[in-house]
Amino acid sequence: MATTTPARKKAPAKRGARSIVARAAKAARAAAKPKEPSAEEKWASYERALVITAHPDDAEFIAGGTMAKLAAMGIEVTLAVATSGDKGTRDINLRPQELAAIREAEQRAAANVLGLHQCVFLGYPDGFLAEGPELRGHIVRLIRQLRPDIIITWDGFRVGFNHTDHRVIGRVVRDALFPAAHDPHYYPEHRMRGIGPWRTAEALLAATSEPTLHIDIAPFLEQKVDAILCHTSQIDGTSRDDMLKRMRGRAKADPQRRKETGFDFAESFKRIEFRRPEGAPGTPPGRPAAAKRG
């Protein structure tokens, strides 16, 4: 009588081998997935930037290096200042109108140092910016007229103490960006003047407590300082050498900051990207859809 030999059971693969195969498959999937371009790689396709602040000198302190970098990349940078800083002095004998004229001239000089395209002054009284349809409509019109790809402003939602004008302008700009500027039913009177909706690709919120983007400004540090020094009414006679020494000393004394940002000198922002669906009101023709929200 014939006999049969039972088939051998296949030895299970070793756990280490399975782990290697799994890691290889994961690596293959990652390699096949297109790499998301960095923020600065996206900026290379941008044409215009708009910086919106509350007072003269705000922009230089919170984003002077970034503005200089954008301008050096060939991007047309406009600075819009909501007030002319007519309260920013301890001199009781200096009239607000005189101070406003001084500070506007200082701001224009600083803009020239940074290579900006132009300055726009909205003319609101210092210390009295208020959220509401008037200011928001002014910002919406500015966005629709200038058609920026990127906007920089204060983070009006940050934790901690901050000037009321900083808080207000940050919140109003964010509300103007989404959804008002790109929705044709907001401020429809603009259409009668030939000003159509516009979708901005991204916003950078400065002086934030929740940064998601750090910009290396080391090549532009001295340019930033020179722009700040244009605001002579605000700096109490500080010299160029003293300001550079203070900034460099602060960076050296704060290794944690360098660890967090990856740079010796950085400006940090909360970055928000907005979608630009093809064919939607305000989407520029021929531009790829940008992003994650909005």
Backbone bond lengths (Angstrom), bond angles and torsions (degrees), N, CA, C in turn:
res aa  C-N    CA-C-N  psi(-1)  N-CA   C-N-CA  omega(-1)  CA-C   N-CA-C  phi
1 M - - - 1.455 - - 1.533 108.49 -
2 A 1.340 112.66 132.41 1.471 116.80 -177.15 1.522 109.89 -72.88
3 T 1.303 113.49 146.63 1.469 118.85 177.16 1.528 109.62 -116.69
4 T 1.327 117.10 150.72 1.480 121.14 178.22 1.517 109.51 -115.96
5 T 1.286 112.50 143.91 1.469 118.45 178.14 1.526 108.88 -94.89
6 P 1.309 117.84 124.39 1.474 119.21 -179.56 1.532 111.35 -60.63
7 A 1.367 114.84 138.47 1.472 119.54 -178.99 1.525 109.80 -65.44
8 R 1.302 113.85 142.76 1.457 118.46 178.07 1.537 110.57 -74.34
9 K 1.289 115.02 138.27 1.453 118.73 174.20 1.528 109.25 -74.22
10 K 1.373 112.85 138.16 1.469 118.17 179.79 1.526 109.71 -69.07
11 A 1.291 116.33 129.83 1.464 119.94 179.80 1.523 109.68 -64.12
12 P 1.315 117.94 132.93 1.464 120.00 179.16 1.529 110.95 -62.96
13 A 1.321 113.60 145.27 1.471 117.96 179.50 1.522 109.15 -62.23
14 K 1.264 115.11 144.93 1.452 118.98 178.34 1.523 110.16 -68.91
15 R 1.343 114.68 147.92 1.450 119.55 -177.71 1.525 111.39 -59.20
16 G 1.305 116.97 -38.29 1.461 120.90 -179.84 1.515 111.70 -62.23
17 A 1.350 117.20 -39.44 1.467 120.84 179.82 1.526 110.50 -66.19
18 R 1.357 115.71 -43.09 1.460 118.82 178.68 1.527 111.05 -61.07
19 S 1.326 116.32 -38.80 1.454 120.90 -179.94 1.525 111.08 -64.01
20 I 1.321 116.19 -39.92 1.461 120.50 179.58 1.524 110.76 -64.82
21 V 1.345 115.54 -43.11 1.466 120.37 179.50 1.528 110.32 -62.87
22 A 1.340 116.62 -43.23 1.468 121.01 -179.48 1.524 111.03 -62.87
23 R 1.343 115.65 -42.40 1.470 118.64 179.87 1.515 111.07 -65.69
24 A 1.330 116.34 -38.18 1.472 120.45 179.59 1.526 110.56 -64.85
25 A 1.351 115.74 -41.15 1.466 119.59 179.03 1.525 110.79 -64.80
26 K 1.329 116.91 -41.05 1.465 121.34 178.93 1.519 110.72 -63.66
27 A 1.331 116.31 -42.08 1.463 120.39 179.06 1.522 111.22 -64.32
28 A 1.343 116.07 -38.49 1.461 119.96 178.99 1.525 111.10 -64.63
29 R 1.332 115.78 -40.94 1.470 119.14 178.45 1.519 111.15 -64.78
30 A 1.336 116.02 -40.55 1.461 120.13 179.63 1.516 111.37 -65.27
31 A 1.342 116.53 -38.29 1.460 120.66 179.93 1.523 111.32 -67.59
32 A 1.334 116.16 -34.05 1.463 120.43 -178.53 1.522 111.93 -75.59
33 K 1.341 117.88 -24.46 1.459 121.44 -178.17 1.523 110.03 -77.25
34 P 1.347 117.76 129.55 1.468 119.75 -179.80 1.531 111.14 -60.29
35 K 1.317 116.09 139.44 1.463 121.00 -179.29 1.525 109.81 -76.22
36 E 1.330 116.11 130.79 1.456 120.91 177.41 1.527 109.28 -68.70
37 P 1.339 118.29 125.21 1.469 119.38 179.60 1.523 111.27 -64.23
38 S 1.314 116.05 149.53 1.462 120.87 178.17 1.526 109.45 -71.52
39 A 1.326 115.06 168.37 1.469 119.53 178.52 1.519 110.69 -57.84
40 E 1.315 117.08 -46.73 1.469 119.72 -176.91 1.526 111.80 -69.58
41 E 1.318 117.72 -29.06 1.465 119.74 173.34 1.526 110.64 -66.02
42 K 1.324 116.94 -37.70 1.463 119.82 175.84 1.527 110.98 -67.77
43 W 1.329 116.47 -37.31 1.461 119.45 179.99 1.528 111.93 -59.34
44 A 1.308 116.78 -27.90 1.466 120.02 -178.32 1.529 112.10 -61.37
45 S 1.341 117.36 -20.86 1.462 120.65 179.16 1.533 111.94 -94.90
46 Y 1.331 117.68 -2.24 1.462 121.34 -176.08 1.533 110.60 -85.31
47 E 1.323 114.65 154.60 1.465 121.04 179.27 1.522 113.03 -112.63
48 R 1.334 116.94 -34.27 1.469 120.11 -172.67 1.532 110.99 -137.92
49 A 1.327 114.83 144.61 1.466 122.18 175.56 1.516 108.58 -129.40
50 L 1.323 115.69 148.49 1.468 122.13 178.00 1.522 108.21 -130.63
51 V 1.322 115.55 124.09 1.468 122.32 177.42 1.523 106.88 -108.80
52 I 1.332 116.79 125.23 1.459 121.07 -176.48 1.525 108.77 -123.04
53 T 1.332 116.07 117.42 1.467 120.61 -178.11 1.522 110.05 -128.64
54 A 1.326 115.18 176.09 1.463 120.54 -177.94 1.517 112.48 -88.29
55 H 1.343 117.12 -39.36 1.467 121.15 -172.02 1.528 111.07 -134.29
56 P 1.347 117.06 156.57 1.459 119.00 166.61 1.538 109.28 -57.57
57 D 1.286 116.78 139.09 1.477 129.62 -179.51 1.523 113.66 87.69
58 D 1.351 119.31 -15.63 1.463 120.19 176.13 1.531 110.72 -55.20
59 A 1.327 115.22 -50.21 1.470 120.40 -171.49 1.514 112.33 -61.90
60 E 1.339 116.86 -40.28 1.464 119.90 -177.62 1.525 111.51 -65.35
61 F 1.334 116.80 -39.39 1.459 120.01 -179.26 1.526 111.87 -71.35
62 I 1.336 118.02 -42.52 1.469 119.29 -172.45 1.523 113.63 -91.21
63 A 1.359 116.91 -20.33 1.472 117.89 -174.39 1.522 113.21 -153.75
64 G 1.332 117.55 23.48 1.463 120.04 -176.81 1.521 113.36 -59.32
65 G 1.334 116.73 -43.81 1.459 120.14 179.64 1.511 112.19 -67.00
66 T 1.321 116.93 -38.75 1.467 121.26 179.63 1.520 110.92 -67.87
67 M 1.335 117.34 -40.37 1.461 120.08 176.87 1.525 110.75 -62.01
68 A 1.331 116.64 -43.64 1.461 120.05 178.55 1.526 111.02 -62.54
69 K 1.328 116.27 -38.23 1.464 120.95 179.01 1.524 110.98 -65.09
70 L 1.337 117.13 -45.36 1.462 120.85 178.89 1.526 110.47 -60.89
71 A 1.336 116.47 -44.07 1.463 120.08 179.67 1.528 110.85 -63.44
72 A 1.341 117.03 -39.43 1.464 120.92 178.85 1.523 112.04 -65.78
73 M 1.340 116.50 -25.03 1.467 121.15 177.43 1.533 112.05 -79.26
74 G 1.334 116.72 -2.82 1.453 120.42 179.83 1.511 114.03 91.88
75 I 1.337 116.87 10.00 1.463 121.27 179.14 1.529 108.79 -84.70
76 E 1.321 116.73 136.34 1.465 122.41 178.33 1.530 108.56 -79.14
77 V 1.320 116.35 112.76 1.465 121.86 -174.31 1.528 110.14 -107.39
78 T 1.324 115.74 122.29 1.471 122.03 174.55 1.518 108.73 -108.64
79 L 1.323 116.03 137.15 1.460 121.59 174.98 1.526 108.52 -108.83
80 A 1.325 117.03 123.22 1.464 122.81 175.54 1.524 108.78 -111.70
81 V 1.321 116.46 127.06 1.462 122.00 -176.95 1.526 108.03 -117.27
82 A 1.316 116.55 121.87 1.461 120.69 -172.44 1.522 113.09 -69.01
83 T 1.335 117.49 -38.95 1.468 121.28 177.56 1.522 108.14 -120.90
84 S 1.327 115.21 167.47 1.466 118.66 177.36 1.519 111.92 -102.41
85 G 1.340 116.89 16.08 1.468 120.85 174.09 1.512 114.16 66.19
86 D 1.340 117.60 37.28 1.468 120.52 -172.83 1.526 113.97 -75.75
87 K 1.343 117.56 -1.11 1.478 120.15 175.98 1.535 111.37 -106.02
88 G 1.313 117.98 -2.76 1.464 121.39 -169.62 1.509 115.28 -83.34
89 T 1.327 117.79 61.08 1.460 121.42 176.06 1.525 110.29 -156.15
90 R 1.342 115.39 154.81 1.467 120.38 172.78 1.537 111.04 -97.49
91 D 1.333 116.21 -2.74 1.462 122.10 -177.36 1.531 109.38 -80.79
92 I 1.323 117.17 105.00 1.451 121.92 -177.24 1.522 112.08 -65.60
93 N 1.339 117.37 -21.68 1.463 121.29 -176.56 1.529 113.60 -90.08
94 L 1.319 117.09 -6.21 1.463 120.68 179.80 1.525 109.15 -89.34
95 R 1.321 115.93 118.43 1.458 120.07 -177.35 1.533 111.03 -70.47
96 P 1.338 117.80 145.99 1.471 120.90 -179.93 1.529 113.63 -54.61
97 Q 1.330 117.03 -38.83 1.463 119.20 -179.63 1.525 111.29 -64.67
98 E 1.325 116.07 -38.83 1.465 120.31 178.93 1.517 110.69 -67.00
99 L 1.335 115.10 -43.88 1.467 119.10 179.56 1.529 110.66 -63.19
100 A 1.322 117.45 -41.37 1.467 120.33 178.97 1.515 111.03 -59.15
101 A 1.335 116.81 -42.73 1.472 120.35 179.62 1.526 110.95 -64.38
102 I 1.334 116.07 -40.77 1.472 120.91 178.57 1.520 110.17 -61.89
103 R 1.326 116.06 -46.72 1.454 119.92 -174.37 1.526 112.41 -71.87
104 E 1.312 117.23 -32.56 1.463 118.98 174.62 1.525 110.60 -64.69
105 A 1.334 116.94 -41.57 1.467 120.39 178.15 1.533 110.65 -64.42
106 E 1.331 116.69 -40.98 1.470 120.34 177.03 1.524 110.65 -61.70
107 Q 1.332 116.51 -41.25 1.461 119.92 -178.37 1.528 111.45 -66.49
108 R 1.311 117.07 -39.29 1.469 119.68 177.86 1.527 110.65 -64.31
109 A 1.330 116.56 -39.96 1.468 120.13 178.10 1.522 110.90 -63.14
110 A 1.343 116.97 -42.50 1.458 120.90 178.65 1.520 111.22 -64.14
111 A 1.328 116.71 -39.38 1.464 120.61 178.36 1.523 110.89 -62.31
112 N 1.318 117.05 -38.17 1.468 120.32 177.37 1.527 111.14 -63.77
113 V 1.322 116.56 -39.70 1.471 120.44 179.20 1.526 110.29 -61.67
114 L 1.335 117.07 -38.74 1.468 121.08 -176.97 1.526 113.17 -83.58
115 G 1.318 117.47 -8.20 1.454 120.54 179.54 1.517 113.98 81.38
116 L 1.347 116.71 26.75 1.464 119.84 -178.55 1.523 111.09 -75.53
117 H 1.322 115.09 159.06 1.465 121.35 -177.93 1.527 111.50 -76.55
118 Q 1.336 116.91 -44.86 1.460 120.37 -177.94 1.522 110.52 -164.78
119 C 1.340 114.97 163.07 1.467 122.85 172.05 1.523 108.19 -116.57
120 V 1.326 115.98 140.88 1.459 122.58 176.60 1.526 107.24 -126.15
121 F 1.323 117.27 129.13 1.462 121.71 178.71 1.530 108.24 -110.17
122 L 1.327 116.40 123.55 1.456 120.75 -174.78 1.527 113.21 -83.50
123 G 1.347 117.48 -18.98 1.456 120.60 170.05 1.513 117.22 84.32
124 Y 1.334 118.33 16.85 1.467 119.79 177.83 1.536 109.72 -80.91
125 P 1.335 118.02 152.79 1.469 119.93 -179.25 1.529 111.87 -71.16
126 D 1.296 115.75 136.59 1.464 122.91 179.38 1.533 109.72 -59.58
127 G 1.336 115.61 131.21 1.458 120.97 176.67 1.510 114.85 88.13
128 F 1.333 117.47 -3.10 1.460 119.54 -175.06 1.530 113.20 -127.71
129 L 1.330 117.93 24.48 1.460 119.28 173.68 1.525 108.40 -63.87
130 A 1.312 115.15 138.93 1.469 119.65 -177.69 1.516 109.69 -136.39
131 E 1.333 114.76 135.49 1.463 118.90 175.01 1.526 109.45 -66.10
132 G 1.308 115.32 136.87 1.454 119.23 179.75 1.509 110.24 165.53
133 P 1.317 117.31 175.49 1.460 120.86 -174.07 1.527 114.06 -65.96
134 E 1.360 118.03 -27.13 1.465 118.95 -178.61 1.530 111.53 -66.99
135 L 1.331 116.45 -55.89 1.460 119.63 -178.83 1.523 110.49 -65.19
136 R 1.324 117.52 -41.80 1.463 119.68 179.67 1.535 110.32 -61.37
137 G 1.349 116.86 -41.73 1.453 120.07 178.42 1.516 112.25 -63.05
138 H 1.335 116.26 -36.65 1.463 120.74 177.16 1.531 110.47 -62.69
139 I 1.327 116.28 -44.02 1.463 120.98 179.54 1.531 110.75 -68.52
140 V 1.327 117.42 -40.89 1.466 120.62 177.92 1.523 110.22 -58.94
141 R 1.322 115.65 -45.37 1.477 118.93 179.72 1.529 110.73 -62.28
142 L 1.325 116.78 -41.23 1.465 120.74 179.26 1.532 110.59 -60.87
143 I 1.327 116.24 -44.91 1.467 120.73 179.43 1.530 110.11 -62.89
144 R 1.312 116.94 -45.16 1.462 120.28 -178.38 1.525 112.01 -66.72
145 Q 1.324 117.14 -33.85 1.460 120.25 179.65 1.531 112.02 -74.79
146 L 1.324 116.44 -44.96 1.466 120.78 -173.55 1.524 112.91 -86.97
147 R 1.332 118.32 -21.79 1.461 124.55 174.48 1.542 112.86 53.41
148 P 1.345 116.93 56.87 1.471 119.71 -178.49 1.528 112.27 -75.71
149 D 1.317 115.42 148.12 1.463 121.23 171.14 1.522 111.11 -83.35
150 I 1.324 115.99 -28.28 1.467 121.22 -177.67 1.521 108.83 -139.12
151 I 1.332 115.86 139.98 1.464 121.92 177.70 1.521 108.81 -124.06
152 I 1.330 115.79 138.73 1.471 122.19 175.38 1.517 107.82 -119.31
153 T 1.323 117.08 132.85 1.457 121.40 177.22 1.526 109.22 -154.25
154 W 1.338 115.90 179.22 1.458 120.93 175.83 1.526 110.51 -68.64
155 D 1.325 116.47 150.98 1.462 120.87 168.44 1.530 107.29 -83.17
156 G 1.330 115.89 102.05 1.454 120.16 -177.65 1.516 114.57 -76.77
157 F 1.334 115.87 -1.08 1.470 120.18 -176.82 1.530 112.14 -114.58
158 R 1.318 116.72 9.21 1.460 118.78 -174.75 1.523 111.53 -68.44
159 V 1.310 114.87 154.77 1.461 121.71 178.27 1.526 108.47 -78.24
160 G 1.323 116.25 141.99 1.449 119.72 174.57 1.517 112.97 108.01
161 F 1.318 115.75 174.38 1.456 122.64 -176.35 1.517 110.31 -72.78
162 N 1.334 116.69 140.80 1.457 121.05 179.08 1.525 108.78 -158.91
163 H 1.320 116.12 156.53 1.462 122.02 178.49 1.529 109.63 -62.41
164 T 1.326 116.60 138.81 1.455 120.09 -178.39 1.528 112.77 -56.53
165 D 1.351 117.61 -39.75 1.466 120.01 179.79 1.523 111.71 -64.90
166 H 1.330 117.10 -34.94 1.467 120.49 177.76 1.526 110.33 -64.79
167 R 1.324 115.38 -45.24 1.464 119.34 179.42 1.531 111.29 -61.70
168 V 1.332 115.15 -46.61 1.464 119.92 -175.64 1.524 111.23 -64.39
169 I 1.323 117.25 -49.06 1.470 118.30 -175.47 1.522 110.49 -64.46
170 G 1.335 117.69 -36.43 1.463 119.87 178.32 1.516 112.45 -63.01
171 R 1.323 116.28 -43.31 1.467 119.72 -179.47 1.528 111.54 -70.96
172 V 1.331 116.49 -40.09 1.463 119.55 -179.03 1.530 110.94 -66.10
173 V 1.322 117.03 -41.66 1.469 119.52 178.39 1.522 110.24 -62.56
174 R 1.326 116.67 -41.99 1.464 118.32 180.00 1.532 111.02 -64.48
175 D 1.321 118.02 -39.97 1.462 120.47 177.67 1.530 111.41 -68.47
176 A 1.324 116.60 -33.10 1.464 119.85 177.82 1.525 110.83 -68.80
177 L 1.324 115.68 -38.72 1.464 120.18 179.85 1.518 112.12 -64.54
178 F 1.325 115.97 -43.24 1.460 120.15 -177.05 1.504 110.09 -139.49
179 P 1.341 117.32 117.38 1.465 125.37 3.85 1.524 115.11 -104.92
180 A 1.352 117.59 3.11 1.462 119.47 -163.67 1.527 114.87 -60.25
181 A 1.347 117.62 -46.91 1.470 119.25 -171.69 1.520 112.97 -62.94
182 H 1.341 117.02 -32.67 1.468 117.83 -176.67 1.520 113.57 -100.76
183 D 1.324 117.80 -3.47 1.462 120.45 178.74 1.527 108.95 -96.18
184 P 1.343 118.53 116.75 1.474 120.32 -174.57 1.517 114.18 -65.24
185 H 1.336 118.01 -14.63 1.455 120.34 -179.25 1.527 113.09 -85.49
186 Y 1.340 117.59 -10.03 1.455 120.59 171.15 1.529 107.97 -86.06
187 Y 1.312 116.71 131.63 1.455 122.64 178.78 1.537 111.54 49.57
188 P 1.344 116.67 58.36 1.463 120.26 -176.47 1.522 113.25 -64.15
189 E 1.341 117.25 -16.71 1.469 119.52 177.96 1.526 111.94 -62.80
190 H 1.332 117.34 -22.19 1.461 119.78 177.57 1.528 111.25 -62.11
191 R 1.336 116.09 -36.07 1.465 120.02 -178.78 1.520 111.59 -61.80
192 M 1.330 116.00 -34.59 1.461 119.79 -179.58 1.523 111.66 -68.37
193 R 1.338 116.08 -17.21 1.466 120.61 176.77 1.536 111.10 -101.63
194 G 1.317 115.85 10.70 1.458 120.37 178.00 1.510 114.47 78.73
195 I 1.338 116.96 19.69 1.471 120.95 -178.59 1.523 107.78 -107.37
196 G 1.319 117.27 109.51 1.452 121.83 -175.44 1.519 113.05 -93.89
197 P 1.341 117.59 173.03 1.472 121.99 179.52 1.525 111.81 -65.22
198 W 1.324 114.36 158.52 1.473 119.67 -179.21 1.520 109.98 -147.00
199 R 1.330 115.27 136.77 1.465 122.33 176.52 1.529 109.63 -107.96
200 T 1.308 115.52 117.67 1.467 121.93 175.30 1.526 108.54 -84.21
201 A 1.327 116.40 143.91 1.465 120.41 -176.43 1.525 112.66 -75.59
202 E 1.335 116.97 -37.12 1.467 117.87 -176.76 1.516 111.66 -158.97
203 A 1.325 114.87 158.76 1.460 122.74 175.78 1.525 108.77 -125.74
204 L 1.325 115.37 141.25 1.460 121.84 173.31 1.516 107.69 -114.07
205 L 1.332 116.63 118.90 1.458 122.00 179.89 1.524 108.59 -97.39
206 A 1.320 115.89 116.65 1.464 121.91 -173.41 1.522 111.89 -91.13
207 A 1.333 114.75 162.51 1.467 122.22 -179.23 1.522 110.43 54.44
208 T 1.318 115.65 40.49 1.457 121.69 -176.77 1.522 111.75 -89.19
209 S 1.324 115.50 155.47 1.463 119.78 173.35 1.526 111.31 -92.68
210 E 1.346 116.92 -1.79 1.466 122.10 -178.90 1.529 110.64 -131.32
211 P 1.332 118.35 64.69 1.466 119.60 -176.42 1.525 112.64 -69.78
212 T 1.318 115.49 141.44 1.466 121.51 175.25 1.523 111.59 -123.61
213 L 1.332 116.77 -4.13 1.460 121.45 -178.62 1.517 109.25 -142.27
214 H 1.338 115.73 131.99 1.464 121.60 178.15 1.527 108.35 -122.19
215 I 1.330 116.19 127.94 1.458 121.72 -177.78 1.522 109.65 -108.64
216 D 1.326 116.18 127.58 1.454 122.30 177.57 1.526 108.71 -73.61
217 I 1.341 116.61 115.08 1.465 119.42 -179.36 1.529 112.04 -112.46
218 A 1.334 117.38 13.19 1.468 119.21 -178.59 1.533 112.53 -53.02
219 P 1.352 119.62 -43.05 1.467 118.85 179.62 1.527 113.53 -67.14
220 F 1.333 116.95 -13.26 1.463 120.86 -175.38 1.530 112.06 -118.24
221 L 1.338 116.70 11.07 1.467 120.11 -175.45 1.528 111.42 -61.63
222 E 1.323 117.40 -46.67 1.464 119.81 -178.16 1.524 111.04 -67.34
223 Q 1.319 117.23 -35.28 1.457 121.02 176.56 1.531 110.31 -64.18
224 K 1.317 116.17 -41.60 1.479 120.95 176.41 1.524 110.47 -60.04
225 V 1.333 117.12 -46.41 1.463 121.30 -179.99 1.527 110.59 -62.83
226 D 1.330 117.51 -43.43 1.466 120.07 179.35 1.531 111.20 -61.59
227 A 1.337 116.50 -35.35 1.466 119.80 177.74 1.530 110.75 -69.22
228 I 1.326 117.12 -42.57 1.461 120.32 177.65 1.529 110.61 -60.01
229 L 1.327 115.97 -40.30 1.464 120.69 -177.52 1.523 112.87 -66.92
230 C 1.325 117.28 -15.98 1.474 119.85 174.89 1.519 111.38 -66.15
231 H 1.327 117.32 -22.10 1.465 121.81 -178.83 1.530 109.23 -87.36
232 T 1.316 115.77 65.52 1.462 120.57 -172.28 1.522 112.47 -63.65
233 S 1.325 117.83 -27.40 1.469 119.72 179.94 1.521 112.24 -70.80
234 Q 1.335 118.07 -9.57 1.466 121.81 -172.15 1.527 113.98 -116.19
235 I 1.333 118.68 -10.18 1.472 118.67 -168.58 1.527 113.86 -109.95
236 D 1.330 117.98 5.73 1.472 121.80 172.86 1.528 113.01 53.13
237 G 1.308 117.14 41.28 1.466 120.26 173.71 1.512 115.70 74.31
238 T 1.314 118.61 14.46 1.468 121.25 178.58 1.531 109.66 -62.05
239 S 1.330 116.25 134.55 1.469 119.93 -179.44 1.531 110.50 -87.25
240 R 1.315 114.84 163.94 1.476 120.64 178.26 1.526 110.51 -60.37
241 D 1.336 115.84 -46.20 1.468 119.76 -178.79 1.529 111.04 -61.96
242 D 1.321 116.27 -42.22 1.469 119.85 -179.21 1.525 111.28 -63.80
243 M 1.336 116.47 -41.97 1.461 119.24 -177.89 1.524 111.21 -68.25
244 L 1.330 116.50 -42.32 1.464 119.46 177.82 1.527 110.61 -64.15
245 K 1.321 116.22 -41.99 1.467 120.14 179.27 1.520 110.50 -61.72
246 R 1.336 116.87 -41.78 1.462 120.69 -179.57 1.526 110.77 -64.72
247 M 1.334 116.71 -44.13 1.464 119.90 -179.33 1.525 111.46 -65.70
248 R 1.323 116.22 -42.48 1.471 119.34 -179.90 1.525 110.97 -68.83
249 G 1.332 116.05 -37.89 1.453 119.35 178.27 1.525 111.95 -66.37
250 R 1.332 115.86 -38.55 1.461 119.82 178.24 1.521 110.88 -63.66
251 A 1.338 115.97 -40.35 1.465 119.67 179.62 1.529 111.05 -66.21
252 K 1.312 116.25 -40.68 1.461 120.47 -179.49 1.519 111.57 -67.08
253 A 1.338 116.07 -33.46 1.470 120.52 -177.25 1.525 112.91 -82.34
254 D 1.333 117.23 -3.42 1.465 120.21 -175.77 1.528 110.45 -127.48
255 P 1.343 117.53 72.55 1.463 119.43 -179.83 1.530 112.69 -64.31
256 Q 1.329 116.80 -25.97 1.463 119.95 178.79 1.524 111.25 -63.33
257 R 1.322 115.44 -38.87 1.471 120.25 177.62 1.528 110.14 -61.71
258 R 1.332 115.83 -42.14 1.459 118.67 178.97 1.519 111.00 -65.56
259 K 1.310 115.98 -37.50 1.469 120.61 178.71 1.531 110.68 -64.18
260 E 1.324 116.27 -40.05 1.463 120.65 -178.03 1.528 112.01 -71.85
261 T 1.334 116.73 -38.72 1.471 119.97 -174.46 1.518 113.38 -93.92
262 G 1.337 116.41 -27.70 1.462 120.32 -175.46 1.509 113.62 86.89
263 F 1.343 117.40 4.19 1.466 120.80 -176.05 1.521 110.60 -137.21
264 D 1.346 115.74 155.20 1.463 120.16 174.55 1.527 110.70 -68.36
265 F 1.324 115.67 -40.84 1.463 121.12 -179.04 1.525 107.90 -130.71
266 A 1.304 115.98 117.07 1.466 120.00 -175.79 1.515 110.44 -138.60
267 E 1.326 115.20 150.04 1.454 122.60 166.03 1.526 107.08 -111.25
268 S 1.319 115.93 134.46 1.462 120.44 -170.75 1.526 110.49 -117.14
269 F 1.326 114.68 145.57 1.456 121.00 -175.07 1.521 110.55 -143.54
270 K 1.315 114.95 156.66 1.459 121.21 164.26 1.525 105.99 -92.43
271 R 1.317 116.26 118.46 1.465 120.77 -174.35 1.523 110.24 -100.37
272 I 1.328 115.41 129.64 1.461 121.77 177.82 1.520 107.99 -124.28
273 E 1.323 116.66 124.86 1.457 120.96 176.61 1.533 109.77 -101.89
274 F 1.313 115.54 147.11 1.461 122.21 -178.95 1.533 109.69 -120.24
275 R 1.322 114.81 144.18 1.462 119.67 178.15 1.520 110.38 -70.38
276 R 1.331 114.52 146.52 1.459 121.62 173.10 1.530 108.07 -127.09
277 P 1.342 118.17 74.36 1.467 119.61 -175.80 1.534 111.09 -62.91
278 E 1.303 114.63 136.42 1.460 119.62 -178.55 1.524 110.08 -59.26
279 G 1.329 116.03 130.36 1.453 121.40 177.95 1.510 115.13 83.99
280 A 1.337 118.73 -6.48 1.465 121.31 -179.69 1.524 109.93 -77.06
281 P 1.347 117.96 153.07 1.460 119.74 177.54 1.522 111.58 -53.95
282 G 1.324 116.17 128.12 1.457 120.97 176.79 1.509 115.97 89.56
283 T 1.341 118.31 -10.52 1.469 119.10 177.32 1.521 109.08 -75.90
284 P 1.331 118.36 125.14 1.464 119.20 -179.41 1.518 110.87 -65.44
285 P 1.321 118.46 140.66 1.464 120.20 -179.03 1.522 112.18 -65.15
286 G 1.327 114.36 139.97 1.467 119.03 176.31 1.495 115.48 76.94
287 R 1.356 118.10 7.73 1.472 120.56 178.71 1.520 109.35 -100.58
288 P 1.321 117.38 139.07 1.481 119.27 176.39 1.521 110.17 -69.42
289 A 1.337 115.44 150.10 1.463 119.83 174.21 1.510 108.68 -62.19
290 A 1.337 116.84 137.34 1.447 118.84 -170.05 1.488 114.79 -84.86
291 A 1.349 121.04 -45.85 1.428 106.96 -150.66 1.489 119.12 -159.88
292 K 1.343 112.33 -145.45 1.462 119.66 -160.11 1.527 113.20 -104.18
293 R 1.296 117.27 -24.96 1.447 117.30 -176.66 1.511 110.66 -151.95
294 G 1.324 117.30 169.87 1.452 121.57 -178.42 1.489 110.78 102.72
